[in-house]
Amino acid sequence: MSNIVNKKISHLHSDYIESGNSDRGTARLKVPGGHVVINTKDALGRIKEELGIQTDAELAEAMSVGIRRIHNWKQRNTVPTEAIVALCGSEGLDLEYILTGNKAGAARTQQVQGNDTSASALSGAVDDQPRVTPPYKRYVKYDSHGNEQYSFESPQIVDVLAPGTNWLVHALGVQPEDLILMKIVGDNMFPWGQDGDLVFIDTSQKSTINGGVLALRYADGTMVVRRVFRNLDGTLHAKCDADCCEPELLDISNEDMYPLVVGRVIRRLVR
């Protein structure tokens, strides 16, 4: 099965066919060379581990399905083959590992304490690819002609990871010049994020879905991540998940009103 990781998605659909439940906790899946027993909850759990997410709601968003479908898959132990294959293709995940837990295909990340996603594991997962070195302590935004649009400094801008260019562009959809790797300070976003966690920020995206997470900055260089909600009058307010700080109004179009939006948080790496 180790040859399945880099197959095109169109070829995988015919190779992985659900063949019915063998008991209440597992399902049998036909794969090249025979059958394997798949536990749906385990497979979905490995997806969460690889993507660095924790809730079924985040999983549903990643798989572009409703939360009820996630619950149905788990309750009925139905292996959502096509959805898993599509997600593995778009996110660069090891399909064999997601389905079976077998790391023969070298999963993108490694399992660490408490099912967290290891930053060091991600850093070493794409050794055969060109890498992107994120900015360090200072970010400069240029226009298409190479002219500086704006810049800012923050000690939370770090370069401790050098992600693979292909993974960054094709899996995350981020251009190298738009990437910031930020270190979270404090536990205002607990349990979603904790002190010391890292987040990938796409500076080309200044908005998000209702309840999504944006990175913000203040005049003194302090950077925070906050969950953003839309008010009835169309204005936005940013809240911390730990409910330990007052919501703040955001005006994305006003570059003189702090906090300013740095960009959209597109991936979280827990310690």
DRENLOSE-384268 format. One record per residue: x, y, z of N, C-alpha, C in turn; residue number from 1. Coordinates in Angstrom, 3 decimals, padded with zeros to 6 digits. Layout:
% residues N
<miza <X,Y,Z>,<X,Y,Z>,<X,Y,Z>,NUM>;
...
END
This chain:
% residues 271
<miza <000.811,-001.212,000.000>,<000.000,000.000,000.000>,<000.843,001.260,000.000>,1>;
<miza <002.152,001.136,000.119>,<002.980,002.322,000.257>,<003.030,003.152,-001.012>,2>;
<miza <002.542,002.604,-002.135>,<002.589,003.354,-003.387>,<001.363,004.215,-003.610>,3>;
<miza <000.457,004.292,-002.621>,<-000.793,004.995,-002.880>,<-000.712,006.475,-002.594>,4>;
<miza <000.320,006.938,-001.899>,<000.311,008.301,-001.375>,<000.288,009.330,-002.483>,5>;
<miza <001.046,009.102,-003.557>,<001.172,010.109,-004.596>,<000.306,009.847,-005.813>,6>;
<miza <-000.602,008.875,-005.729>,<-001.511,008.639,-006.842>,<-002.450,009.810,-007.020>,7>;
<miza <-002.905,010.020,-008.265>,<-003.893,011.058,-008.483>,<-005.223,010.640,-007.867>,8>;
<miza <-005.990,011.626,-007.462>,<-007.263,011.348,-006.802>,<-008.166,010.516,-007.689>,9>;
<miza <-008.195,010.800,-008.987>,<-009.086,010.070,-009.892>,<-008.766,008.592,-009.915>,10>;
<miza <-007.516,008.235,-009.664>,<-007.130,006.821,-009.656>,<-007.471,006.161,-008.331>,11>;
<miza <-007.553,006.936,-007.283>,<-007.768,006.353,-005.961>,<-009.204,005.919,-005.743>,12>;
<miza <-010.151,006.607,-006.351>,<-011.550,006.308,-006.078>,<-011.899,004.867,-006.415>,13>;
<miza <-011.338,004.345,-007.482>,<-011.658,002.977,-007.871>,<-010.897,001.947,-007.047>,14>;
<miza <-009.818,002.373,-006.394>,<-009.002,001.438,-005.616>,<-009.504,001.248,-004.192>,15>;
<miza <-010.199,002.269,-003.663>,<-010.645,002.225,-002.273>,<-012.169,002.185,-002.258>,16>;
<miza <-012.725,001.021,-001.976>,<-014.159,000.819,-002.057>,<-014.659,000.237,-000.748>,17>;
<miza <-015.608,000.911,-000.151>,<-016.171,000.405,001.097>,<-016.966,-000.858,000.807>,18>;
<miza <-016.796,-001.888,001.638>,<-017.469,-003.168,001.385>,<-018.377,-003.582,002.529>,19>;
<miza <-018.747,-002.603,003.380>,<-019.711,-002.912,004.427>,<-019.082,-003.070,005.785>,20>;
<miza <-019.904,-002.988,006.832>,<-019.415,-003.080,008.193>,<-019.161,-004.534,008.579>,21>;
<miza <-018.040,-004.761,009.276>,<-017.766,-006.103,009.793>,<-018.274,-006.233,011.216>,22>;
<miza <-018.399,-005.091,011.939>,<-019.056,-005.075,013.238>,<-019.448,-003.640,013.519>,23>;
<miza <-019.934,-003.371,014.706>,<-020.438,-002.037,015.001>,<-019.340,-000.994,015.062>,24>;
<miza <-018.099,-001.427,015.299>,<-017.035,-000.454,015.483>,<-016.115,-000.276,014.294>,25>;
<miza <-016.224,-001.148,013.281>,<-015.286,-001.072,012.170>,<-016.010,-001.270,010.853>,26>;
<miza <-015.322,-000.922,009.764>,<-015.811,-001.165,008.416>,<-014.682,-001.760,007.604>,27>;
<miza <-015.030,-002.582,006.619>,<-014.025,-003.186,005.750>,<-013.891,-002.348,004.500>,28>;
<miza <-012.633,-002.140,004.068>,<-012.367,-001.340,002.889>,<-011.504,-002.156,001.942>,29>;
<miza <-011.943,-002.223,000.692>,<-011.158,-002.911,-000.315>,<-010.044,-001.992,-000.786>,30>;
<miza <-008.807,-002.463,-000.708>,<-007.644,-001.688,-001.121>,<-006.802,-002.552,-002.036>,31>;
<miza <-005.842,-001.940,-002.742>,<-004.968,-002.744,-003.582>,<-004.283,-003.831,-002.771>,32>;
<miza <-004.497,-005.074,-003.154>,<-003.862,-006.184,-002.480>,<-004.718,-006.863,-001.440>,33>;
<miza <-005.984,-006.440,-001.265>,<-006.830,-007.107,-000.296>,<-007.781,-006.161,000.398>,34>;
<miza <-008.171,-006.512,001.630>,<-009.083,-005.713,002.428>,<-008.419,-005.319,003.748>,35>;
<miza <-008.796,-004.177,004.266>,<-008.362,-003.786,005.600>,<-009.591,-003.348,006.378>,36>;
<miza <-009.496,-003.446,007.700>,<-010.585,-003.033,008.578>,<-010.329,-001.595,009.014>,37>;
<miza <-011.304,-000.724,008.768>,<-011.164,000.699,009.049>,<-012.123,001.092,010.165>,38>;
<miza <-011.643,001.839,011.131>,<-012.484,002.426,012.150>,<-012.691,003.891,011.784>,39>;
<miza <-013.940,004.253,011.513>,<-014.231,005.599,011.031>,<-013.796,006.671,012.010>,40>;
<miza <-014.086,006.486,013.285>,<-013.701,007.492,014.283>,<-012.193,007.677,014.311>,41>;
<miza <-011.452,006.557,014.199>,<-009.994,006.661,014.199>,<-009.495,007.412,012.973>,42>;
<miza <-010.084,007.115,011.800>,<-009.657,007.773,010.566>,<-009.914,009.275,010.635>,43>;
<miza <-011.100,009.652,011.122>,<-011.413,011.073,011.247>,<-010.529,011.729,012.302>,44>;
<miza <-010.203,010.970,013.345>,<-009.306,011.491,014.377>,<-007.914,011.770,013.826>,45>;
<miza <-007.450,010.888,012.920>,<-006.128,011.117,012.324>,<-006.138,012.344,011.414>,46>;
<miza <-007.278,012.594,010.764>,<-007.379,013.819,009.956>,<-007.234,015.044,010.857>,47>;
<miza <-007.931,015.036,011.988>,<-007.816,016.153,012.926>,<-006.359,016.333,013.368>,48>;
<miza <-005.724,015.226,013.697>,<-004.328,015.273,014.145>,<-003.436,015.899,013.082>,49>;
<miza <-003.607,015.469,011.835>,<-002.753,015.953,010.755>,<-002.997,017.428,010.437>,50>;
<miza <-004.241,017.880,010.554>,<-004.585,019.262,010.233>,<-004.451,020.192,011.432>,51>;
<miza <-004.202,019.636,012.604>,<-004.046,020.466,013.786>,<-005.347,021.072,014.272>,52>;
<miza <-006.454,020.336,014.098>,<-007.752,020.822,014.562>,<-008.262,019.896,015.655>,53>;
<miza <-009.275,020.382,016.398>,<-009.718,019.629,017.566>,<-011.193,019.284,017.552>,54>;
<miza <-012.023,020.081,016.915>,<-013.462,019.889,017.020>,<-014.043,019.302,015.739>,55>;
<miza <-015.221,018.682,015.871>,<-015.927,018.171,014.694>,<-016.385,019.306,013.791>,56>;
<miza <-016.653,020.470,014.373>,<-017.064,021.613,013.556>,<-015.933,022.039,012.622>,57>;
<miza <-014.702,022.070,013.147>,<-013.555,022.397,012.305>,<-013.332,021.323,011.250>,58>;
<miza <-013.540,020.067,011.622>,<-013.392,018.970,010.676>,<-014.414,019.085,009.557>,59>;
<miza <-015.654,019.400,009.909>,<-016.703,019.551,008.897>,<-016.350,020.658,007.915>,60>;
<miza <-015.818,021.760,008.435>,<-015.429,022.867,007.559>,<-014.301,022.443,006.628>,61>;
<miza <-013.321,021.716,007.162>,<-012.190,021.270,006.344>,<-012.640,020.324,005.238>,62>;
<miza <-013.657,019.491,005.532>,<-014.134,018.508,004.557>,<-015.288,019.041,003.722>,63>;
<miza <-015.685,020.303,003.963>,<-016.751,020.958,003.192>,<-018.075,020.200,003.279>,64>;
<miza <-018.397,019.766,004.489>,<-019.671,019.074,004.730>,<-020.304,019.671,005.986>,65>;
<miza <-021.545,019.307,006.239>,<-022.221,019.752,007.441>,<-021.815,018.931,008.645>,66>;
<miza <-021.938,019.531,009.816>,<-021.552,018.843,011.038>,<-022.393,017.592,011.259>,67>;
<miza <-023.643,017.593,010.803>,<-024.498,016.418,010.969>,<-023.954,015.225,010.201>,68>;
<miza <-023.356,015.489,009.048>,<-022.798,014.378,008.267>,<-021.619,013.740,008.997>,69>;
<miza <-020.805,014.553,009.648>,<-019.700,014.005,010.438>,<-020.242,013.075,011.511>,70>;
<miza <-021.287,013.532,012.211>,<-021.875,012.718,013.276>,<-022.475,011.425,012.724>,71>;
<miza <-023.112,011.508,011.552>,<-023.686,010.310,010.930>,<-022.604,009.307,010.556>,72>;
<miza <-021.503,009.797,009.992>,<-020.399,008.900,009.649>,<-019.911,008.150,010.874>,73>;
<miza <-019.757,008.851,011.974>,<-019.263,008.217,013.192>,<-020.268,007.230,013.761>,74>;
<miza <-021.539,007.629,013.794>,<-022.564,006.777,014.397>,<-022.761,005.497,013.601>,75>;
<miza <-022.750,005.624,012.271>,<-022.984,004.461,011.411>,<-021.699,003.746,011.031>,76>;
<miza <-020.567,004.325,011.419>,<-019.259,003.816,011.027>,<-019.149,003.651,009.518>,77>;
<miza <-019.566,004.673,008.815>,<-019.451,004.709,007.359>,<-018.147,005.399,006.988>,78>;
<miza <-017.340,004.746,006.160>,<-016.089,005.359,005.724>,<-016.376,006.291,004.549>,79>;
<miza <-016.245,007.606,004.716>,<-016.524,008.556,003.633>,<-015.355,008.611,002.655>,80>;
<miza <-015.227,007.559,001.864>,<-014.027,007.363,001.047>,<-013.710,008.546,000.157>,81>;
<miza <-014.706,008.987,-000.632>,<-014.432,010.053,-001.598>,<-014.052,011.345,-000.897>,82>;
<miza <-014.732,011.647,000.204>,<-014.427,012.880,000.934>,<-013.017,012.829,001.518>,83>;
<miza <-012.622,011.675,002.042>,<-011.282,011.542,002.617>,<-010.221,011.622,001.535>,84>;
<miza <-010.461,010.963,000.414>,<-009.497,011.005,-000.688>,<-009.316,012.434,-001.191>,85>;
<miza <-010.444,013.142,-001.359>,<-010.374,014.522,-001.842>,<-009.605,015.412,-000.873>,86>;
<miza <-009.866,015.238,000.424>,<-009.178,016.051,001.428>,<-007.688,015.742,001.444>,87>;
<miza <-007.345,014.468,001.376>,<-005.930,014.104,001.361>,<-005.223,014.698,000.153>,88>;
<miza <-005.917,014.714,-000.984>,<-005.312,015.299,-002.178>,<-005.105,016.793,-002.053>,89>;
<miza <-006.081,017.487,-001.483>,<-005.988,018.950,-001.399>,<-005.054,019.423,-000.300>,90>;
<miza <-004.942,018.627,000.795>,<-004.130,019.048,001.933>,<-002.761,018.372,001.977>,91>;
<miza <-002.498,017.475,001.039>,<-001.204,016.807,001.018>,<-001.025,015.778,002.111>,92>;
<miza <-002.130,015.148,002.527>,<-002.055,014.142,003.584>,<-001.747,012.768,003.004>,93>;
<miza <-001.195,011.899,003.831>,<-000.894,010.524,003.459>,<-002.174,009.702,003.611>,94>;
<miza <-002.768,009.294,002.504>,<-004.041,008.588,002.532>,<-003.948,007.271,003.285>,95>;
<miza <-002.849,006.546,003.084>,<-002.682,005.264,003.769>,<-002.682,005.453,005.282>,96>;
<miza <-001.981,006.476,005.745>,<-001.930,006.733,007.180>,<-003.302,007.127,007.715>,97>;
<miza <-004.016,007.988,006.995>,<-005.337,008.429,007.454>,<-006.278,007.243,007.586>,98>;
<miza <-006.276,006.338,006.642>,<-007.212,005.220,006.657>,<-006.808,004.119,007.625>,99>;
<miza <-005.526,003.839,007.718>,<-005.092,002.642,008.450>,<-004.226,002.937,009.675>,100>;
<miza <-003.646,004.130,009.755>,<-002.693,004.410,010.821>,<-001.301,003.919,010.506>,101>;
<miza <-001.118,003.362,009.308>,<000.185,002.855,008.888>,<001.016,004.005,008.343>,102>;
<miza <002.170,004.289,008.958>,<003.004,005.403,008.546>,<004.033,005.021,007.498>,103>;
<miza <003.818,003.925,006.789>,<004.797,003.515,005.778>,<004.963,004.558,004.706>,104>;
<miza <003.891,005.341,004.464>,<003.960,006.377,003.443>,<004.465,007.699,003.966>,105>;
<miza <004.904,007.759,005.226>,<005.455,008.980,005.829>,<004.431,010.087,005.852>,106>;
<miza <003.616,010.118,006.886>,<002.576,011.142,007.002>,<003.192,012.522,007.078>,107>;
<miza <002.370,013.528,006.746>,<002.859,014.905,006.698>,<003.304,015.383,008.057>,108>;
<miza <002.627,014.945,009.111>,<003.048,015.305,010.464>,<003.121,014.045,011.280>,109>;
<miza <003.622,014.157,012.493>,<003.805,013.004,013.349>,<002.946,013.147,014.582>,110>;
<miza <002.514,011.994,015.125>,<001.702,012.019,016.333>,<002.592,012.294,017.539>,111>;
<miza <002.159,013.276,018.348>,<002.918,013.655,019.526>,<001.982,013.724,020.709>,112>;
<miza <002.425,014.333,021.804>,<001.662,014.322,023.027>,<000.264,014.856,022.824>,113>;
<miza <-000.728,014.102,023.347>,<-002.105,014.572,023.344>,<-002.682,014.774,021.971>,114>;
<miza <-002.188,014.058,020.940>,<-002.682,014.205,019.582>,<-002.496,015.609,019.035>,115>;
<miza <-001.488,016.335,019.519>,<-001.176,017.646,018.978>,<-000.444,017.482,017.660>,116>;
<miza <-000.395,018.572,016.868>,<000.382,018.595,015.647>,<001.720,019.235,015.950>,117>;
<miza <002.805,018.527,015.683>,<004.131,018.992,016.043>,<004.677,019.930,014.999>,118>;
<miza <005.128,021.098,015.428>,<005.735,022.047,014.509>,<007.018,021.481,013.912>,119>;
<miza <007.821,020.798,014.736>,<009.060,020.242,014.228>,<008.788,019.134,013.232>,120>;
<miza <007.703,018.391,013.435>,<007.368,017.328,012.489>,<007.004,017.909,011.144>,121>;
<miza <006.215,018.978,011.151>,<005.828,019.606,009.888>,<007.042,020.144,009.171>,122>;
<miza <007.974,020.708,009.923>,<009.157,021.287,009.312>,<009.966,020.249,008.559>,123>;
<miza <009.942,018.991,009.045>,<010.754,017.967,008.418>,<010.006,017.098,007.444>,124>;
<miza <008.761,017.466,007.085>,<007.944,016.581,006.280>,<008.125,016.778,004.792>,125>;
<miza <008.838,017.796,004.367>,<008.931,018.089,002.948>,<010.386,018.341,002.563>,126>;
<miza <011.294,017.460,003.000>,<012.714,017.682,002.795>,<013.102,017.702,001.337>,127>;
<miza <012.308,017.090,000.464>,<012.663,017.018,-000.935>,<012.086,018.178,-001.735>,128>;
<miza <011.521,019.183,-001.068>,<010.912,020.307,-001.750>,<011.692,021.586,-001.492>,129>;
<miza <011.586,022.568,-002.433>,<012.077,023.917,-002.112>,<011.301,024.451,-000.919>,130>;
<miza <011.965,025.264,-000.107>,<011.348,025.751,001.115>,<011.185,027.261,001.089>,131>;
<miza <010.239,027.725,001.904>,<009.985,029.149,002.078>,<010.458,029.547,003.473>,132>;
<miza <011.321,030.544,003.542>,<011.767,031.051,004.835>,<010.903,032.247,005.215>,133>;
<miza <010.094,032.129,006.270>,<009.229,033.245,006.666>,<010.057,034.436,007.151>,134>;
<miza <009.466,035.626,007.159>,<010.181,036.796,007.692>,<010.423,036.652,009.191>,135>;
<miza <011.390,037.393,009.683>,<011.744,037.328,011.103>,<011.660,038.720,011.722>,136>;
<miza <010.746,038.883,012.669>,<010.546,040.103,013.461>,<010.051,041.303,012.660>,137>;
<miza <010.159,041.283,011.350>,<009.690,042.410,010.536>,<009.062,041.888,009.253>,138>;
<miza <007.879,042.393,008.946>,<007.189,041.999,007.726>,<007.050,043.214,006.814>,139>;
<miza <007.378,043.027,005.539>,<007.263,044.091,004.544>,<006.351,043.607,003.431>,140>;
<miza <005.349,044.400,003.102>,<004.414,044.070,002.029>,<004.745,044.915,000.805>,141>;
<miza <004.966,044.246,-000.341>,<005.296,044.933,-001.582>,<004.136,044.813,-002.566>,142>;
<miza <004.017,045.801,-003.465>,<003.022,045.700,-004.523>,<003.613,044.927,-005.691>,143>;
<miza <002.846,044.814,-006.771>,<003.275,044.008,-007.912>,<004.490,044.591,-008.627>,144>;
<miza <004.795,045.864,-008.364>,<005.944,046.515,-008.986>,<007.168,046.514,-008.078>,145>;
<miza <007.056,045.892,-006.924>,<008.176,045.831,-006.011>,<008.299,047.018,-005.083>,146>;
<miza <007.283,047.869,-005.067>,<007.307,049.028,-004.178>,<006.732,048.640,-002.815>,147>;
<miza <007.339,049.154,-001.760>,<006.875,048.841,-000.412>,<005.532,049.508,-000.137>,148>;
<miza <004.539,048.708,000.260>,<003.226,049.229,000.612>,<003.151,049.590,002.091>,149>;
<miza <003.628,048.690,002.933>,<003.669,048.944,004.361>,<004.604,047.927,005.008>,150>;
<miza <004.971,048.203,006.231>,<005.799,047.261,006.991>,<005.499,047.450,008.469>,151>;
<miza <005.796,046.435,009.246>,<005.661,046.536,010.693>,<006.575,045.520,011.356>,152>;
<miza <006.865,045.759,012.605>,<007.749,044.884,013.362>,<007.014,044.291,014.554>,153>;
<miza <007.376,043.060,014.893>,<006.821,042.398,016.063>,<007.735,041.245,016.448>,154>;
<miza <008.023,041.092,017.729>,<008.831,039.944,018.168>,<008.106,038.617,018.006>,155>;
<miza <006.802,038.665,017.706>,<006.039,037.436,017.524>,<006.120,036.891,016.100>,156>;
<miza <006.757,037.632,015.206>,<006.991,037.139,013.848>,<008.250,036.286,013.883>,157>;
<miza <008.096,034.994,013.644>,<009.210,034.059,013.810>,<009.471,033.286,012.530>,158>;
<miza <010.648,032.666,012.474>,<011.035,031.894,011.291>,<011.529,030.506,011.685>,159>;
<miza <010.908,029.932,012.712>,<011.373,028.643,013.231>,<011.011,027.475,012.323>,160>;
<miza <010.148,027.700,011.337>,<009.794,026.668,010.366>,<010.048,027.194,008.963>,161>;
<miza <010.408,026.288,008.074>,<010.566,026.618,006.660>,<009.702,025.652,005.864>,162>;
<miza <008.419,025.965,005.659>,<007.521,025.028,004.992>,<007.887,024.835,003.527>,163>;
<miza <007.535,023.667,003.011>,<007.763,023.385,001.602>,<006.924,024.300,000.723>,164>;
<miza <007.508,024.789,-000.351>,<006.809,025.724,-001.236>,<005.567,025.091,-001.842>,165>;
<miza <005.668,023.856,-002.309>,<004.517,023.198,-002.934>,<003.372,023.030,-001.953>,166>;
<miza <003.698,022.612,-000.736>,<002.656,022.433,000.275>,<002.012,023.769,000.618>,167>;
<miza <002.830,024.805,000.777>,<002.315,026.126,001.139>,<001.375,026.658,000.062>,168>;
<miza <001.799,026.547,-001.197>,<001.028,027.137,-002.295>,<-000.181,026.287,-002.661>,169>;
<miza <000.032,024.982,-002.796>,<-001.032,024.131,-003.338>,<-001.962,023.569,-002.271>,170>;
<miza <-001.459,023.308,-001.073>,<-002.315,022.779,-000.014>,<-002.968,023.890,000.789>,171>;
<miza <-002.187,024.912,001.148>,<-002.742,025.999,001.952>,<-003.242,027.157,001.106>,172>;
<miza <-002.785,027.256,-000.137>,<-003.233,028.343,-000.999>,<-002.608,029.681,-000.667>,173>;
<miza <-001.406,029.665,-000.103>,<-000.733,030.895,000.307>,<000.514,031.107,-000.550>,174>;
<miza <000.673,032.306,-001.078>,<001.885,032.649,-001.805>,<002.997,032.964,-000.798>,175>;
<miza <004.239,032.601,-001.114>,<005.337,032.798,-000.156>,<005.447,034.222,000.364>,176>;
<miza <005.219,035.206,-000.495>,<005.369,036.598,-000.064>,<004.255,037.051,000.882>,177>;
<miza <003.187,036.256,000.998>,<002.058,036.611,001.863>,<002.087,035.882,003.200>,178>;
<miza <003.137,035.105,003.461>,<003.183,034.262,004.657>,<003.811,034.976,005.849>,179>;
<miza <003.143,034.863,006.983>,<003.734,035.209,008.277>,<003.531,034.023,009.212>,180>;
<miza <004.584,033.645,009.901>,<004.500,032.635,010.954>,<004.529,033.380,012.285>,181>;
<miza <003.466,033.267,013.056>,<003.317,034.058,014.280>,<003.277,033.145,015.497>,182>;
<miza <003.923,033.581,016.554>,<003.886,032.866,017.830>,<002.828,033.497,018.728>,183>;
<miza <001.909,032.675,019.215>,<000.862,033.160,020.115>,<001.443,033.397,021.501>,184>;
<miza <001.101,034.535,022.075>,<001.510,034.865,023.437>,<000.263,034.963,024.306>,185>;
<miza <000.227,034.218,025.390>,<-000.929,034.237,026.271>,<-001.946,033.166,025.927>,186>;
<miza <-002.935,033.023,026.792>,<-003.942,031.973,026.635>,<-005.339,032.534,026.398>,187>;
<miza <-005.417,033.713,025.787>,<-006.725,034.325,025.548>,<-007.586,033.533,024.572>,188>;
<miza <-006.957,032.688,023.749>,<-007.723,031.899,022.782>,<-007.847,030.437,023.193>,189>;
<miza <-007.556,030.137,024.457>,<-007.715,028.764,024.951>,<-009.203,028.379,024.928>,190>;
<miza <-009.558,027.149,024.485>,<-008.680,026.012,024.187>,<-008.241,025.913,022.736>,191>;
<miza <-008.725,026.825,021.866>,<-008.346,026.766,020.447>,<-006.843,026.910,020.273>,192>;
<miza <-006.258,027.843,021.004>,<-004.827,028.072,020.912>,<-004.269,028.410,022.280>,193>;
<miza <-002.991,028.097,022.500>,<-002.361,028.332,023.791>,<-001.042,029.070,023.610>,194>;
<miza <-000.524,029.568,024.701>,<000.740,030.281,024.697>,<001.837,029.418,024.080>,195>;
<miza <002.512,029.955,023.074>,<003.592,029.232,022.419>,<003.208,028.531,021.139>,196>;
<miza <001.908,028.394,020.864>,<001.485,027.791,019.601>,<001.882,028.693,018.438>,197>;
<miza <001.990,028.105,017.259>,<002.312,028.852,016.051>,<001.113,028.860,015.115>,198>;
<miza <000.942,029.956,014.374>,<-000.118,030.041,013.382>,<000.454,030.550,012.060>,199>;
<miza <-000.055,029.975,010.961>,<000.247,030.463,009.629>,<-000.762,031.549,009.283>,200>;
<miza <-000.274,032.691,008.821>,<-001.138,033.815,008.469>,<-000.978,034.135,006.991>,201>;
<miza <-002.112,034.283,006.294>,<-002.122,034.726,004.903>,<-002.463,036.214,004.893>,202>;
<miza <-001.457,037.059,004.629>,<-001.670,038.504,004.692>,<-002.476,039.040,003.520>,203>;
<miza <-002.698,038.218,002.503>,<-003.500,038.673,001.361>,<-004.993,038.572,001.655>,204>;
<miza <-005.356,037.877,002.738>,<-006.760,037.687,003.107>,<-007.049,038.462,004.393>,205>;
<miza <-007.882,039.481,004.285>,<-008.178,040.321,005.445>,<-009.547,040.024,006.051>,206>;
<miza <-010.278,039.087,005.498>,<-011.603,038.756,006.023>,<-011.686,037.255,006.227>,207>;
<miza <-012.779,036.822,006.858>,<-012.964,035.398,007.107>,<-014.454,035.127,007.267>,208>;
<miza <-014.808,033.869,007.410>,<-016.198,033.515,007.642>,<-016.603,033.974,009.036>,209>;
<miza <-017.896,034.089,009.270>,<-018.372,034.459,010.598>,<-017.930,033.402,011.610>,210>;
<miza <-017.180,033.830,012.618>,<-016.623,032.884,013.579>,<-015.241,032.395,013.224>,211>;
<miza <-014.681,032.900,012.113>,<-013.321,032.542,011.741>,<-012.305,033.329,012.546>,212>;
<miza <-011.028,033.021,012.331>,<-009.959,033.608,013.140>,<-009.063,034.484,012.275>,213>;
<miza <-008.844,035.715,012.742>,<-007.933,036.649,012.093>,<-006.793,036.992,013.035>,214>;
<miza <-005.670,037.360,012.453>,<-004.543,037.883,013.223>,<-004.624,039.406,013.204>,215>;
<miza <-004.447,040.010,014.377>,<-004.538,041.462,014.529>,<-003.236,041.987,015.116>,216>;
<miza <-003.004,043.274,014.913>,<-001.821,043.887,015.521>,<-002.151,045.275,016.043>,217>;
<miza <-001.349,045.679,017.033>,<-001.498,046.985,017.660>,<-000.286,047.848,017.316>,218>;
<miza <-000.378,049.121,017.673>,<000.669,050.069,017.302>,<002.023,049.714,017.896>,219>;
<miza <002.042,049.056,019.055>,<003.313,048.724,019.708>,<003.924,047.424,019.209>,220>;
<miza <003.311,046.810,018.182>,<003.842,045.566,017.623>,<003.237,044.308,018.208>,221>;
<miza <002.414,044.441,019.236>,<001.758,043.275,019.811>,<000.800,042.677,018.787>,222>;
<miza <000.853,041.356,018.654>,<-000.026,040.650,017.731>,<-000.892,039.661,018.518>,223>;
<miza <-002.142,039.538,018.111>,<-003.064,038.608,018.748>,<-003.871,037.911,017.664>,224>;
<miza <-004.458,036.792,018.027>,<-005.433,036.147,017.150>,<-006.785,036.221,017.847>,225>;
<miza <-007.823,036.523,017.078>,<-009.155,036.679,017.633>,<-010.194,036.089,016.683>,226>;
<miza <-011.274,035.604,017.278>,<-012.395,035.098,016.497>,<-013.297,036.282,016.139>,227>;
<miza <-013.694,036.350,014.876>,<-014.378,037.531,014.361>,<-015.831,037.205,014.051>,228>;
<miza <-016.708,038.109,014.467>,<-018.143,037.960,014.233>,<-018.698,039.233,013.610>,229>;
<miza <-019.753,039.062,012.838>,<-020.387,040.197,012.171>,<-021.624,040.625,012.949>,230>;
<miza <-021.701,041.917,013.252>,<-022.851,042.467,013.945>,<-024.003,042.695,012.975>,231>;
<miza <-025.184,042.926,013.512>,<-026.359,043.133,012.668>,<-026.214,044.354,011.775>,232>;
<miza <-025.460,045.362,012.223>,<-025.285,046.575,011.411>,<-024.146,046.451,010.412>,233>;
<miza <-023.572,045.255,010.293>,<-022.508,045.028,009.318>,<-021.112,045.240,009.852>,234>;
<miza <-020.973,045.829,011.027>,<-019.647,046.001,011.618>,<-019.136,044.666,012.156>,235>;
<miza <-017.839,044.611,012.413>,<-017.214,043.388,012.908>,<-016.706,043.590,014.324>,236>;
<miza <-016.762,042.548,015.110>,<-016.127,042.596,016.419>,<-015.312,041.332,016.632>,237>;
<miza <-014.203,041.498,017.344>,<-013.262,040.411,017.585>,<-013.324,039.997,019.046>,238>;
<miza <-013.385,038.689,019.287>,<-013.498,038.170,020.642>,<-012.427,037.120,020.891>,239>;
<miza <-012.025,036.989,022.144>,<-011.134,035.892,022.522>,<-011.989,034.722,023.008>,240>;
<miza <-011.539,033.511,022.744>,<-012.315,032.322,023.096>,<-012.427,032.125,024.598>,241>;
<miza <-011.460,032.636,025.355>,<-011.455,032.412,026.797>,<-012.359,033.390,027.545>,242>;
<miza <-013.002,034.284,026.824>,<-013.912,035.273,027.442>,<-013.246,036.055,028.562>,243>;
<miza <-011.976,036.386,028.379>,<-011.252,037.130,029.405>,<-010.901,038.535,028.944>,244>;
<miza <-011.413,038.937,027.795>,<-011.150,040.290,027.311>,<-012.396,040.810,026.617>,245>;
<miza <-012.532,042.120,026.596>,<-013.698,042.745,025.986>,<-013.624,042.638,024.462>,246>;
<miza <-014.775,042.406,023.793>,<-014.780,042.412,022.326>,<-014.321,043.758,021.785>,247>;
<miza <-013.643,043.744,020.643>,<-013.157,044.970,020.025>,<-013.763,045.129,018.639>,248>;
<miza <-014.128,046.360,018.298>,<-014.636,046.644,016.969>,<-013.494,046.649,015.969>,249>;
<miza <-013.782,046.132,014.761>,<-012.798,046.122,013.683>,<-013.324,046.917,012.507>,250>;
<miza <-012.442,047.661,011.884>,<-012.769,048.354,010.639>,<-011.667,048.019,009.651>,251>;
<miza <-011.906,047.000,008.841>,<-010.869,046.490,007.953>,<-010.394,047.548,006.973>,252>;
<miza <-011.271,048.458,006.579>,<-010.920,049.462,005.582>,<-010.192,050.665,006.173>,253>;
<miza <-010.162,050.801,007.490>,<-009.553,051.957,008.148>,<-008.164,051.590,008.654>,254>;
<miza <-007.134,052.059,007.974>,<-005.765,051.712,008.331>,<-005.230,052.542,009.489>,255>;
<miza <-006.044,053.458,009.995>,<-005.625,054.274,011.130>,<-006.285,053.833,012.433>,256>;
<miza <-007.113,052.811,012.365>,<-007.844,052.358,013.541>,<-007.293,051.017,014.017>,257>;
<miza <-006.744,051.021,015.225>,<-006.208,049.784,015.794>,<-007.292,049.072,016.606>,258>;
<miza <-007.235,047.725,016.648>,<-006.209,046.880,016.029>,<-006.412,046.764,014.517>,259>;
<miza <-005.291,046.612,013.816>,<-005.324,046.415,012.374>,<-005.336,044.920,012.072>,260>;
<miza <-005.986,044.558,010.980>,<-006.014,043.159,010.559>,<-004.734,042.836,009.797>,261>;
<miza <-004.001,041.844,010.276>,<-002.791,041.388,009.605>,<-003.137,040.419,008.488>,262>;
<miza <-004.041,039.489,008.774>,<-004.432,038.510,007.773>,<-005.234,037.387,008.399>,263>;
<miza <-005.591,036.444,007.572>,<-006.398,035.307,008.017>,<-005.509,034.182,008.531>,264>;
<miza <-005.887,033.597,009.650>,<-005.188,032.422,010.168>,<-005.664,031.200,009.389>,265>;
<miza <-004.737,030.539,008.726>,<-005.119,029.423,007.867>,<-004.648,028.069,008.387>,266>;
<miza <-003.769,028.075,009.373>,<-003.336,026.804,009.958>,<-002.751,027.074,011.336>,267>;
<miza <-003.028,026.178,012.258>,<-002.514,026.292,013.609>,<-001.620,025.097,013.910>,268>;
<miza <-000.490,025.344,014.515>,<000.418,024.280,014.935>,<000.559,024.343,016.437>,269>;
<miza <000.108,023.314,017.118>,<000.163,023.306,018.572>,<001.499,022.754,019.035>,270>;
<miza <001.873,023.143,020.245>,<003.164,022.690,020.786>,<003.148,021.197,021.054>,271>;
END
